[in-house]
Amino acid sequence: MYWSAVLGIWGIVIVGVILAYYAAHLPPASQWAVPQRPPNVRIVSANGTLIANRGDTGGEAVRLEQLPKYLPEAVMAIEDRRFRYHFGIDPIGLARAAFINYRSGRTVQGGSTLTQQLAKNLFLKPERTMQRKMQEVVMALWLEWNYSKDEIMEMYLNRVYLGAGAYGVDAASRVYFGKSARLISLAEAATIAGLLKAPSRYAPTRNPARAEGRAQVVITAMYNAGFITQGDAKNVLFNPAHVVTSSNGGSGNYVADYVMELLPGFVGSIGEDIIVDTTIDWDMQQAAATALSTRIAESRREFNVSQGAVVTLNRSGAVRALVGGANYRESQFNRAVYARRQPGSAFKPFVYLAALERGLSPGTIRKDARVTYRGWTPKNYTKRYYGDVTLTQALAFSINTVAARLAHEVGPANVAKTARRLGITSALKSNPSIALGTSEVTPLEIAAAYVPFSNGGYGVVPHVVRQIRNEKGEVLYRRKGDGTGRVIRGDKLSEINTMMAQTVYAGTGKRALLAGRPAGGKTGTTQGYKDAWFIGYTGSLTTAVWLGNDNNAPMKKVTGGTLPAEIWAWIMETQHQGIPIAELPGVPLNLAETTPLARPGTTPVRRQPAYVAAPQRRQQTPRPTTQTQPAPPPKRSNSPLDLLGRLFGGG
């Protein structure tokens, strides 16, 4: 006993000297401090639905008391069963590990405590040296001296790496199970705890069988430690966790990426966890994403179309849905915000508005005939000319020669000025071809420029961030201010809206006709079928749809009046569920009866009132939401109006 005591004292002295030696290579203790956890940005929809987490960690910082008790227990059971009783170092665990490793002839078990692992993650480089190990012990002792066990456990759970780019249990829970760590089950907690040994090896998204086996080891350890009952253990073994493999690939990531681009302009550098309240309507977002991805998947081979974008704005310019591509996993480029493409005939409303503001009217006659300006000779999609036509007919059936004549009459510079007044921000070339949309724009900006048609003539500033606050509820930013004021006079708004409504009712946009709801819009198709657009609006929402290919490869005769119009109708019919019907400003509900529109060169034909019924659309699978959704129309009929649409379908 005497010599054991002597040897023990000398052992303590020697260990103390060794620790002091290696501690001397650390900064002064007065400078030691737990580094701040990288901040998380939680991006949520208008009704509070989580869109995405952004930041280095990928998840929120959660308090220990917010977590189910079996999560920290699972970690202790498999990593450090005596965590609550040791002082940062576990001599029993070290002795056990040394014995097992000696018998095995290799390192098969470690003796590091959770406190040591936290010290390594917080302060030290991932080196395998004696100096690093001794410094880890010193820092573990310091942590135990300055923090409670609960605080150490909380820091550990919020910072440990758990694979797939997830740091902390909340990030891991969202990546693997699509939910907050506050809501995970016992089986899911065991799966997360099992990742600690080797995150890549046991990641359930990569090796589900191996992850399940490791989770069973954790459950057994929890039972042996007395944390769970035998019944709990059996229940988990027969009902393992189910992984959500698509949690990081949704269209909401386009919104989240865009928000992160905007954040520095609102709050500068981010030093704490924050919550960004957006204007996104999650149901509208899902409807837009599903309609776009489903239709492109169906049409990829037949029509050689691989990409698209959708933007939906409300009357004030708030972004309600934003889809930057057909599949976020395949491409993260946000085409809705950053892709600059020629709008084609979708630019023509600005030309006609400029003409109306200079004294022309929807009934003004212009000749559809060959014209040439500065060596440029525009041609119609049909390669035919139709003589005298009204401006309403020319816009509804997208006659290029008349648009070129109007741009020449009012001046290309005035057309550009009108477009900029309504909301186009990209550079516009003031040349004759501006009439046919040869200057590039983004889907977001041209959608915003169409909003004044729907809201009574007032310009808007498109916006997606409504408010930014921290976890304490303190507001760091709140959007203030309105749009740009009135940009269209009331009488001219009525005229242009009547013309745009006829485009949907009788012109190239017939496939976008909505059941029982007034709408206006315009098709757009660029040379060689490289871009196809439909941009339209009701009294409540404005949506722009673009289709094309990133490499500018031509599609197979996809015009704005075909796939884009079908997708637009599908999206808008879904998005308007529960929204009261609203008139377009200045347009009567009995539009077709008061102003029947015929194709150029024919007599107007009386038809049933507009907005009563939309074309029958075949059902699609999958649908945008769980509710009954509209789908694209069946094969074309040979009615006179359908023949007319085919004739003038270029847009």
C-alpha positions, -999 to 999 in steps of 0.1 A, spaced: 0 0 0 28 24 9 47 19 -23 15 20 -43 8 53 -28 43 65 -35 42 53 -71 7 69 -75 20 103 -62 50 102 -85 28 91 -114 6 122 -108 36 144 -106 51 130 -138 18 133 -157 14 169 -144 49 178 -156 42 163 -190 9 181 -193 26 214 -182 53 209 -208 28 205 -237 5 232 -222 34 256 -225 30 254 -263 -5 266 -260 -16 303 -259 -20 318 -223 -50 304 -205 -63 340 -202 -68 339 -240 -87 306 -241 -123 309 -252 -148 287 -269 -150 299 -305 -184 310 -317 -203 284 -337 -207 293 -373 -240 311 -377 -270 294 -393 -294 311 -416 -329 296 -414 -350 305 -445 -387 301 -441 -418 307 -463 -445 332 -457 -464 307 -434 -433 296 -415 -425 264 -435 -387 258 -435 -373 262 -470 -337 256 -462 -309 261 -438 -278 278 -450 -244 284 -434 -213 263 -427 -232 240 -403 -263 233 -423 -286 234 -392 -297 253 -362 -281 255 -328 -305 237 -305 -307 238 -267 -302 205 -248 -336 208 -232 -352 211 -266 -339 177 -277 -355 144 -268 -336 129 -239 -327 97 -258 -305 116 -283 -278 127 -258 -282 93 -241 -276 75 -274 -244 95 -278 -232 87 -242 -241 50 -246 -219 45 -276 -192 71 -271 -187 79 -234 -209 60 -209 -192 76 -179 -195 112 -193 -216 124 -163 -190 112 -138 -154 118 -151 -135 150 -150 -127 153 -187 -105 122 -188 -118 87 -182 -89 66 -166 -111 35 -167 -120 40 -204 -83 46 -212 -72 14 -194 -99 -6 -211 -90 7 -245 -53 1 -239 -60 -35 -228 -82 -42 -258 -58 -27 -282 -29 -47 -267 -48 -79 -271 -57 -71 -307 -22 -60 -317 -37 -29 -333 -58 2 -324 -94 -9 -324 -108 13 -296 -102 49 -285 -103 62 -250 -112 98 -257 -141 113 -238 -168 135 -253 -150 164 -236 -117 155 -253 -135 152 -287 -150 186 -282 -117 201 -272 -101 186 -304 -129 200 -326 -129 235 -309 -92 242 -305 -68 218 -322 -57 206 -356 -66 171 -367 -30 157 -362 -20 123 -348 9 134 -325 17 131 -289 18 169 -285 -17 172 -299 -30 144 -277 -16 160 -245 -29 194 -255 -63 178 -260 -62 165 -224 -53 200 -211 -81 217 -230 -106 190 -219 -96 197 -182 -101 234 -189 -136 228 -204 -146 206 -174 -135 233 -150 -153 262 -168 -185 245 -181 -212 222 -168 -218 188 -182 -250 200 -199 -231 229 -215 -204 206 -228 -229 181 -241 -249 209 -258 -217 223 -275 -207 188 -286 -241 180 -302 -242 213 -320 -207 211 -335 -198 175 -342 -195 165 -378 -220 139 -389 -214 135 -426 -230 149 -458 -218 184 -449 -238 184 -417 -223 198 -385 -245 192 -354 -274 170 -348 -300 194 -362 -282 196 -395 -278 158 -396 -315 153 -387 -326 175 -416 -302 160 -441 -311 123 -433 -347 125 -420 -360 159 -433 -370 172 -398 -356 191 -369 -336 172 -343 -363 183 -318 -387 158 -335 -366 127 -342 -375 93 -330 -354 69 -309 -344 49 -340 -333 81 -358 -314 92 -327 -296 59 -327 -287 63 -364 -273 97 -358 -253 86 -327 -239 57 -348 -224 82 -373 -199 94 -347 -176 65 -353 -172 71 -390 -197 96 -407 -189 86 -443 -188 48 -436 -222 48 -417 -241 75 -436 -276 61 -442 -278 79 -476 -247 60 -488 -248 27 -468 -283 21 -454 -277 -15 -444 -244 -6 -426 -261 24 -409 -290 2 -397 -265 -23 -383 -246 4 -365 -279 19 -351 -287 -16 -336 -253 -16 -319 -262 18 -304 -296 6 -293 -280 -24 -276 -255 -1 -258 -284 21 -246 -302 -9 -232 -271 -22 -214 -266 13 -200 -301 14 -186 -312 43 -208 -341 24 -225 -362 -6 -217 -362 -40 -235 -395 -31 -251 -380 1 -265 -351 -18 -279 -372 -44 -296 -395 -18 -311 -366 0 -327 -349 -32 -339 -382 -41 -358 -389 -5 -369 -357 11 -381 -353 47 -392 -364 57 -427 -341 81 -446 -353 110 -466 -329 109 -496 -343 140 -514 -342 165 -486 -315 186 -503 -327 186 -539 -359 205 -538 -367 237 -557 -367 257 -525 -329 256 -528 -331 280 -557 -349 304 -533 -324 298 -505 -294 305 -528 -310 337 -540 -317 348 -505 -281 342 -495 -270 364 -524 -292 392 -511 -284 389 -473 -252 410 -472 -271 440 -486 -296 438 -458 -276 429 -426 -239 430 -436 -219 402 -420 -237 376 -401 -225 369 -365 -254 350 -351 -282 325 -361 -309 344 -380 -343 337 -395 -352 351 -429 -389 354 -435 -396 353 -472 -426 361 -494 -427 326 -508 -460 307 -507 -449 271 -502 -479 256 -519 -474 278 -550 -437 270 -550 -444 233 -550 -470 236 -577 -447 256 -600 -417 232 -594 -438 200 -600 -455 214 -631 -421 225 -646 -401 194 -638 -429 169 -648 -436 186 -682 -399 188 -690 -393 152 -681 -422 142 -704 -410 164 -733 -372 162 -730 -367 137 -759 -397 146 -780 -391 183 -781 -354 185 -771 -361 207 -741 -340 203 -710 -344 234 -688 -369 260 -677 -377 286 -651 -409 299 -634 -415 331 -615 -448 340 -598 -453 375 -583 -483 390 -566 -497 425 -572 -471 442 -550 -442 424 -566 -437 399 -538 -421 367 -551 -446 339 -544 -428 311 -563 -393 310 -579 -380 279 -597 -346 283 -613 -344 250 -632 -359 216 -639 -338 198 -612 -317 214 -585 -296 183 -580 -285 183 -616 -279 221 -619 -278 248 -592 -278 277 -617 -308 299 -610 -322 307 -644 -352 325 -630 -329 352 -616 -297 351 -635 -303 337 -670 -305 364 -697 -325 352 -727 -342 369 -756 -380 372 -748 -391 372 -784 -427 384 -789 -432 384 -751 -416 419 -754 -443 432 -777 -467 445 -750 -442 473 -743 -442 482 -780 -480 483 -782 -482 503 -750 -458 528 -763 -480 531 -794 -512 535 -774 -496 562 -753 -489 581 -785 -525 583 -797 -532 549 -813 -560 527 -802 -567 489 -802 -588 494 -833 -562 513 -853 -555 497 -886 -520 488 -898 -510 468 -929 -494 435 -925 -470 436 -954 -432 433 -961 -412 461 -945 -375 468 -942 -357 490 -917 -319 496 -919 -315 464 -940 -336 443 -915 -367 426 -929 -389 410 -902 -410 380 -912 -441 365 -897 -440 330 -881 -464 318 -909 -443 333 -937 -475 350 -949 -490 385 -949 -526 393 -942 -531 429 -952 -550 454 -930 -553 443 -894 -562 460 -861 -536 464 -834 -556 440 -813 -554 413 -840 -517 420 -846 -509 415 -809 -532 386 -803 -518 367 -833 -483 380 -829 -478 396 -863 -442 406 -865 -444 432 -893 -470 453 -875 -449 453 -843 -419 464 -863 -439 492 -879 -451 505 -845 -416 504 -831 -404 525 -861 -433 549 -857 -428 556 -820 -391 552 -821 -370 522 -807 -357 545 -779 -393 553 -767 -401 515 -767 -370 509 -745 -380 538 -723 -415 523 -718 -401 489 -710 -377 504 -684 -405 524 -669 -425 492 -663 -396 473 -648 -371 460 -673 -336 466 -658 -313 448 -684 -296 469 -711 -319 473 -741 -306 480 -776 -326 508 -792 -327 493 -827 -356 483 -850 -354 447 -839 -363 457 -803 -399 452 -814 -393 414 -816 -376 411 -782 -339 407 -793 -325 423 -762 -320 398 -734 -339 399 -701 -343 376 -670 -375 358 -662 -377 377 -629 -375 411 -644 -399 406 -672 -424 391 -648 -421 422 -627 -426 444 -658 -459 426 -665 -472 431 -629 -485 467 -637 -509 452 -662 -526 433 -633 -525 458 -604 -540 489 -619 -508 503 -636 -484 506 -607 -447 497 -610 -433 472 -585 -399 462 -572 -397 424 -571 -387 412 -536 -384 379 -518 -371 389 -483 -399 403 -460 -381 403 -427 -349 392 -410 -347 385 -372 -324 367 -348 -333 339 -325 -342 363 -297 -369 378 -320 -351 411 -326 -359 424 -361 -327 432 -380 -344 442 -412 -380 447 -423 -390 456 -459 -404 491 -462 -417 512 -491 -438 506 -521 -431 503 -558 -422 529 -583 -457 546 -585 -481 547 -614 -464 537 -647 -495 532 -669 -524 556 -673 -558 542 -665 -573 545 -700 -543 530 -717 -542 502 -691 -578 493 -701 -568 492 -738 -536 471 -734 -554 447 -710 -582 442 -735 -557 434 -762 -537 410 -739 -569 392 -728 -578 386 -764 -543 370 -769 -553 344 -743 -589 341 -754 -585 339 -792 -549 344 -801 -516 325 -798 -521 320 -761 -553 300 -762 -537 270 -743 -533 293 -713 -571 300 -710 -581 295 -674 -615 281 -663 -638 309 -652 -610 334 -645 -600 365 -666 -563 364 -677 -541 382 -701 -507 373 -714 -483 370 -743 -464 342 -760 -427 345 -770 -406 324 -793 -371 333 -805 -354 326 -838 -345 289 -842 -368 279 -813 -340 286 -788 -364 302 -763 -401 298 -756 -420 319 -732 -454 325 -718 -459 354 -695 -494 361 -682 -514 375 -653 -547 376 -636 -560 402 -613 -541 385 -585 -509 369 -598 -484 372 -626 -463 342 -638 -435 339 -663 -425 306 -678 -394 301 -699 -382 269 -716 -350 263 -735 -315 247 -733 -285 261 -715 -263 256 -745 -287 275 -768 -295 243 -787 -328 247 -806 -359 229 -794 -381 209 -818 -406 236 -828 -415 245 -792 -433 279 -793 -446 300 -765 -481 290 -773 -475 253 -767 -455 239 -738 -449 272 -719 -486 281 -722 -497 247 -710 -473 248 -680 -485 283 -672 -521 272 -671 -513 242 -650 -494 263 -625 -519 292 -624 -550 270 -620 -533 254 -590 -520 286 -575 -554 303 -577 -572 276 -557 -590 295 -529 -583 330 -544 -615 349 -554 -619 357 -591 -608 392 -599 -613 412 -631 -584 425 -651 -583 463 -647 -605 479 -673 -616 446 -690 -653 435 -689 -660 399 -679 -681 395 -711 -651 404 -733 -659 380 -761 -695 392 -765 -686 429 -766 -654 426 -787 -654 393 -806 -620 388 -823 -615 371 -856 -583 362 -874 -571 387 -899 -592 389 -931 -623 372 -917 -656 383 -901 -658 383 -863 -675 352 -850 -698 354 -820 -688 329 -793 -697 321 -757 -684 346 -731 -648 345 -724 -635 330 -691 -664 306 -689 -645 274 -696 -609 264 -703 -598 237 -727 -599 202 -713 -565 192 -700 -554 155 -697 -544 144 -662 -508 144 -653 -488 121 -629 -474 132 -606 -496 163 -600 -483 195 -585 -500 189 -551 -523 163 -536 -553 183 -548 -568 178 -583 -546 196 -607 -551 208 -643 -530 192 -670 -520 200 -705 -547 196 -732 -551 165 -754 -544 163 -791 -554 193 -811 -588 195 -827 -596 208 -861 -620 236 -851 -615 269 -868 -601 285 -837 -576 257 -832 -565 260 -869 -561 297 -863 -540 290 -832 -518 266 -852 -515 291 -880 -503 320 -857 -488 299 -830 -453 313 -833 -455 341 -808 
